[in-house]
Amino acid sequence: MMACRAFYLRCRNAKDAKMSLWQQLLTSKKFTAMVIGIAATFLSTRFGLDEAATQEVMAVIIAYIIGQGIADHGKEAVKEEAAA
């Protein structure tokens, strides 16, 4: 009976971890920017927009994602220093 209970708890924790991952992705600024970039690329090819304009938009989105990654890394470093 204990083995069944332990298995149930592991499965439930795995489900919670998966939901947490989805929640993290959906609230991530980098993920949102990536989705917008993919949508912009798709829409520009679909509607025949200027390729140069599309590249400029993608450059801005990529710069934003890189900048956000650097900011997140800085936040993590501050947390580690505070914990030490």
MIDOSE-1310 file (N, C-alpha, C; in nm, 2 decimals, decimal comma, always signed):
residues 84
mmac	+0,08/-0,12/+0,00/+0,00/+0,00/+0,00/+0,09/+0,13/+0,00; +0,20/+0,12/+0,07/+0,29/+0,24/+0,08/+0,35/+0,26/-0,06; +0,38/+0,16/-0,14/+0,44/+0,17/-0,27/+0,34/+0,25/-0,36; +0,21/+0,21/-0,35/+0,11/+0,28/-0,44/+0,10/+0,43/-0,40
rafy	+0,11/+0,46/-0,27/+0,10/+0,60/-0,22/+0,22/+0,67/-0,27; +0,34/+0,62/-0,26/+0,46/+0,68/-0,31/+0,46/+0,71/-0,46; +0,41/+0,61/-0,54/+0,39/+0,63/-0,68/+0,30/+0,74/-0,71; +0,19/+0,74/-0,64/+0,09/+0,85/-0,66/+0,15/+0,98/-0,64
lrcr	+0,22/+1,00/-0,53/+0,28/+1,13/-0,50/+0,38/+1,17/-0,60; +0,46/+1,07/-0,65/+0,56/+1,11/-0,76/+0,49/+1,15/-0,88; +0,38/+1,09/-0,92/+0,31/+1,13/-1,04/+0,24/+1,26/-1,02; +0,19/+1,29/-0,91/+0,13/+1,42/-0,88/+0,23/+1,53/-0,88
nakd	+0,35/+1,50/-0,82/+0,45/+1,60/-0,82/+0,50/+1,63/-0,97; +0,51/+1,52/-1,05/+0,55/+1,54/-1,19/+0,45/+1,63/-1,26; +0,32/+1,60/-1,24/+0,22/+1,69/-1,30/+0,23/+1,83/-1,26; +0,25/+1,85/-1,13/+0,27/+1,99/-1,08/+0,39/+2,05/-1,14
akms	+0,50/+1,98/-1,16/+0,62/+2,03/-1,22/+0,60/+2,07/-1,37; +0,52/+1,99/-1,44/+0,49/+2,02/-1,58/+0,40/+2,15/-1,58; +0,31/+2,16/-1,50/+0,22/+2,28/-1,50/+0,31/+2,40/-1,46; +0,40/+2,38/-1,37/+0,48/+2,49/-1,33/+0,57/+2,54/-1,45
lwqq	+0,62/+2,44/-1,53/+0,70/+2,47/-1,65/+0,61/+2,55/-1,75; +0,49/+2,51/-1,77/+0,40/+2,58/-1,87/+0,37/+2,72/-1,81; +0,35/+2,73/-1,68/+0,32/+2,86/-1,63/+0,44/+2,95/-1,64; +0,56/+2,90/-1,62/+0,68/+2,98/-1,64/+0,70/+3,02/-1,78
llts	+0,67/+2,93/-1,88/+0,69/+2,97/-2,02/+0,59/+3,08/-2,06; +0,46/+3,06/-2,02/+0,36/+3,16/-2,06/+0,38/+3,30/-1,99; +0,45/+3,30/-1,88/+0,47/+3,43/-1,82/+0,61/+3,49/-1,85; +0,69/+3,42/-1,93/+0,82/+3,46/-1,96/+0,82/+3,57/-2,07
kkft	+0,89/+3,68/-2,05/+0,90/+3,78/-2,15/+0,98/+3,74/-2,27; +1,08/+3,66/-2,25/+1,16/+3,61/-2,36/+1,07/+3,51/-2,45; +1,00/+3,43/-2,39/+0,91/+3,33/-2,46/+0,80/+3,41/-2,54; +0,75/+3,51/-2,48/+0,65/+3,60/-2,55/+0,71/+3,67/-2,67
amvi	+0,83/+3,72/-2,65/+0,89/+3,79/-2,76/+0,92/+3,69/-2,87; +0,96/+3,57/-2,84/+0,99/+3,47/-2,94/+0,86/+3,43/-3,02; +0,75/+3,42/-2,95/+0,63/+3,39/-3,02/+0,59/+3,50/-3,11; +0,60/+3,62/-3,06/+0,57/+3,74/-3,15/+0,66/+3,74/-3,27
giaa	+0,79/+3,71/-3,25/+0,88/+3,71/-3,36/+0,85/+3,60/-3,47; +0,81/+3,49/-3,42/+0,76/+3,38/-3,51/+0,64/+3,42/-3,59; +0,54/+3,48/-3,51/+0,42/+3,53/-3,58/+0,45/+3,64/-3,68; +0,54/+3,73/-3,64/+0,57/+3,84/-3,74/+0,63/+3,79/-3,86
tfls	+0,72/+3,69/-3,85/+0,78/+3,63/-3,97/+0,68/+3,56/-4,05; +0,59/+3,48/-3,99/+0,49/+3,41/-4,07/+0,40/+3,51/-4,14; +0,35/+3,61/-4,07/+0,26/+3,71/-4,13/+0,33/+3,79/-4,24; +0,46/+3,82/-4,22/+0,52/+3,89/-4,33/+0,54/+3,81/-4,46
trfg	+0,56/+3,68/-4,44/+0,57/+3,60/-4,56/+0,43/+3,57/-4,62; +0,33/+3,56/-4,53/+0,19/+3,54/-4,57/+0,14/+3,65/-4,65; +0,17/+3,78/-4,61/+0,11/+3,89/-4,67/+0,21/+3,97/-4,76; +0,32/+3,91/-4,78/+0,42/+3,97/-4,87/+0,48/+4,10/-4,83
ldea	+0,50/+4,12/-4,70/+0,56/+4,24/-4,66/+0,71/+4,25/-4,70; +0,76/+4,37/-4,69/+0,90/+4,40/-4,73/+1,00/+4,32/-4,64; +1,09/+4,25/-4,70/+1,19/+4,16/-4,63/+1,28/+4,24/-4,54; +1,32/+4,36/-4,58/+1,41/+4,45/-4,50/+1,34/+4,49/-4,37
atqe	+1,21/+4,52/-4,38/+1,13/+4,56/-4,26/+1,12/+4,45/-4,17; +1,09/+4,33/-4,22/+1,08/+4,21/-4,14/+1,21/+4,18/-4,07; +1,33/+4,20/-4,14/+1,46/+4,18/-4,07/+1,48/+4,28/-3,96; +1,44/+4,40/-3,98/+1,46/+4,50/-3,88/+1,37/+4,47/-3,75
vmav	+1,25/+4,42/-3,78/+1,17/+4,38/-3,66/+1,23/+4,26/-3,59; +1,28/+4,17/-3,66/+1,34/+4,05/-3,60/+1,47/+4,09/-3,53; +1,54/+4,19/-3,58/+1,67/+4,23/-3,51/+1,63/+4,29/-3,37; +1,52/+4,37/-3,37/+1,48/+4,43/-3,25/+1,43/+4,33/-3,15
iiay	+1,36/+4,23/-3,19/+1,31/+4,12/-3,11/+1,43/+4,04/-3,05; +1,52/+4,01/-3,14/+1,64/+3,93/-3,09/+1,72/+4,01/-2,99; +1,74/+4,14/-3,02/+1,81/+4,22/-2,92/+1,74/+4,23/-2,79; +1,61/+4,23/-2,79/+1,53/+4,23/-2,67/+1,55/+4,10/-2,59
iigq	+1,54/+3,99/-2,66/+1,56/+3,86/-2,60/+1,69/+3,85/-2,53; +1,80/+3,89/-2,60/+1,93/+3,89/-2,55/+1,94/+3,98/-2,43; +1,89/+4,10/-2,44/+1,90/+4,19/-2,32/+1,82/+4,14/-2,20; +1,71/+4,08/-2,23/+1,63/+4,02/-2,12/+1,71/+3,90/-2,05
giad	+1,78/+3,83/-2,14/+1,86/+3,72/-2,08/+1,97/+3,77/-1,99; +2,03/+3,88/-2,04/+2,14/+3,94/-1,96/+2,08/+3,99/-1,82; +1,97/+4,05/-1,83/+1,90/+4,11/-1,71/+1,87/+3,99/-1,61; +1,81/+3,88/-1,67/+1,78/+3,77/-1,58/+1,90/+3,71/-1,52
hgke	+2,01/+3,70/-1,59/+2,14/+3,65/-1,54/+2,19/+3,74/-1,42; +2,17/+3,87/-1,44/+2,21/+3,96/-1,33/+2,13/+3,94/-1,21; +2,00/+3,92/-1,23/+1,91/+3,90/-1,11/+1,95/+3,77/-1,04; +1,98/+3,67/-1,11/+2,02/+3,54/-1,06/+2,15/+3,56/-0,98
avke	+2,25/+3,64/-1,03/+2,37/+3,66/-0,96/+2,35/+3,73/-0,83; +2,26/+3,83/-0,83/+2,23/+3,90/-0,71/+2,16/+3,81/-0,60; +2,08/+3,72/-0,65/+2,01/+3,63/-0,55/+2,12/+3,53/-0,49; +2,21/+3,49/-0,57/+2,32/+3,40/-0,52/+2,41/+3,47/-0,42
eaaa	+2,44/+3,60/-0,45/+2,52/+3,67/-0,35/+2,45/+3,70/-0,22; +2,32/+3,72/-0,23/+2,24/+3,75/-0,11/+2,23/+3,62/-0,03; +2,22/+3,50/-0,10/+2,21/+3,38/-0,02/+2,34/+3,34/+0,04; +2,45/+3,38/-0,01/+2,58/+3,34/+0,04/+2,62/+3,42/+0,17
